[in-house]
Amino acid sequence: LLDAVSLEVVGPRLATFGPQALANTAWGYARRGAAPRELVDAIAAATIDAAGAMTAQQLSSTAWACATLNVNTPATYEALANAALGTLDELGPRGFSNIAWALATAGVREDRFMEKLSKALAEPDRAEALSAQALANTCWAYATLGVRDP
């Protein structure tokens, strides 16, 4: 029933959602663990259009949700990573870890984002602020994407 409602009600309206509503919708379906493929594709397309207007938190949660929902549209991750370039200070350790993890999970290598993340992590006390999980996810993302420290 939820899938039918999703396709009839949510899917057609995604293009009209603001960044917060889109991020919440993507996150909600990802937490559920499933969504109809048509809805996942609509989330991916809407994210490409909305990424530039998203806050750091919205970028992080949407990237996580897209990877969790197996969005297979590289342009979605490219849009999220490009939008995140200007928000690394606001993202915080968990946020940039989520985006790096999402990129690696999707197999999308965004060198500008990963390079900027490397520089941010080299700042005093920045890497120490990472939780063990965020550090592991970030290291895994670098290894998975084959990114070497610049």
N, C-alpha and C positions, 0 to 999 in steps of 0.2 A: 504494500500500500504506500509506504513512504517513497519507494522508487517511482511509482506512478505519479504521486503528488509532486515529487521533485521535477519530473520531466514536464508536467503540465503547468506548474505554478512557478517554481524557482527558475528553471532553465530559461524560459523566454524573458524573464525579468532581469537576469544577471547583467545584461548590458546597461541597465539603468541603475544598478547598485553603485553607491559611493564606495570609496576604498575600504571603509570600516565594515560595511555590510558584506562586501565581497570577501574580505579577510575572515570575518566571522563565519560566513557560509562555508568557505573552503576548510577552515579549521574544524567546524562541526562535522562535516562529512568525513574528514580524515580521522577524527576521534571515533566516529562510528565504525570506521574501518572499511567502508565501502560506499560507492556511489555509482549510479548508472554511467556507463562510458560516455553517453551523450552529454551528461551533466559535467563530467570531468573535462571533456573537451570544451564546453562552454566556459567553465572556470578558467581554463588555460587561456582561452581567447580574451576573456574579460580582463585577466591579469595583465596581459601584454598592454592593453590600453590604460589600465589604472595604475600600473607600477610607479610611474613618475609622480603621482600624487599621494602615494602611500607614505605613512610615517615609518620610522625605523621598526617599531613593533609590528606594524602591519606587514612590512616586507618580510620580516623574520618568520612570522607565523604563516604567512601565505607560502613562502618557500618551503617550509616544513610540510605544510599540507599538500602542496603540489607533488612533492617527492613521495609522500606517504600514499597519495592517491595514484601514483604511477603516471603522472602527466608525462607524456612522451613528446612534448613539443619544445625543442631546444630554445625557440624564440621566447618562450615564457620565462625560462631561467635566465636567459640573456637580459631580458627586460628587468627582472628582479635584481640581478647582480649590478647592472648599470645604475639602477636607481639607488642601490645600496652604497655605491661609491661615495656619495656625499653624506652618508649617515653613519660612518663607522664609529665616530665618537658617541653618537646617540645609541647605537645598536647595543653596545655593551658586549661582554664576553659570550653570553648565551646567544644573543642575536646573531653575531657574526659566525659563531659556531654552527648555528642552525642553517644559515645560508650556505656556508662551505659544505656542510653535510648534504644539503639538498642538491647542490651542484654535482657533488661526487656520486650521490645515489643515482642521479639522472644521467651521469656520464657526460656532463656539459662542462668543458674546461673554459673558464673565464679568467684569462691571465691577468687582466687589469685588476679585477677584484682580488684575486689571490695575492698579487704583488702588493697591493695596498694593505691587505690584511697582514702580510709578512712584515711590512714596515711598521704597522701599528703594534704588532706583537713584540717588536724589537724595542719599543719604548719602555722606559723604566716602569716597573710594577704592572705593566699591562698583562704579560703572560701569567704573572703570579695571581692575577684576579680570576683566572679561569678555574672553574671547578674541574675535578678530575675527569668527569664525563665530557665537559666542553673541550678540554685539552685532548682527550682521546679522539673525540669526533673530528676535531680540527686536524690533528695529525693524520688520522685515517683519510680525511678528504685530500690532503696534500699527497699522500702516498697513492691513493686510488687514481687521482688525476695525473700523477706523474709530474707534479710541480716541484721544482727544486727551489730552494731559497735563492732569491735574486742577489 
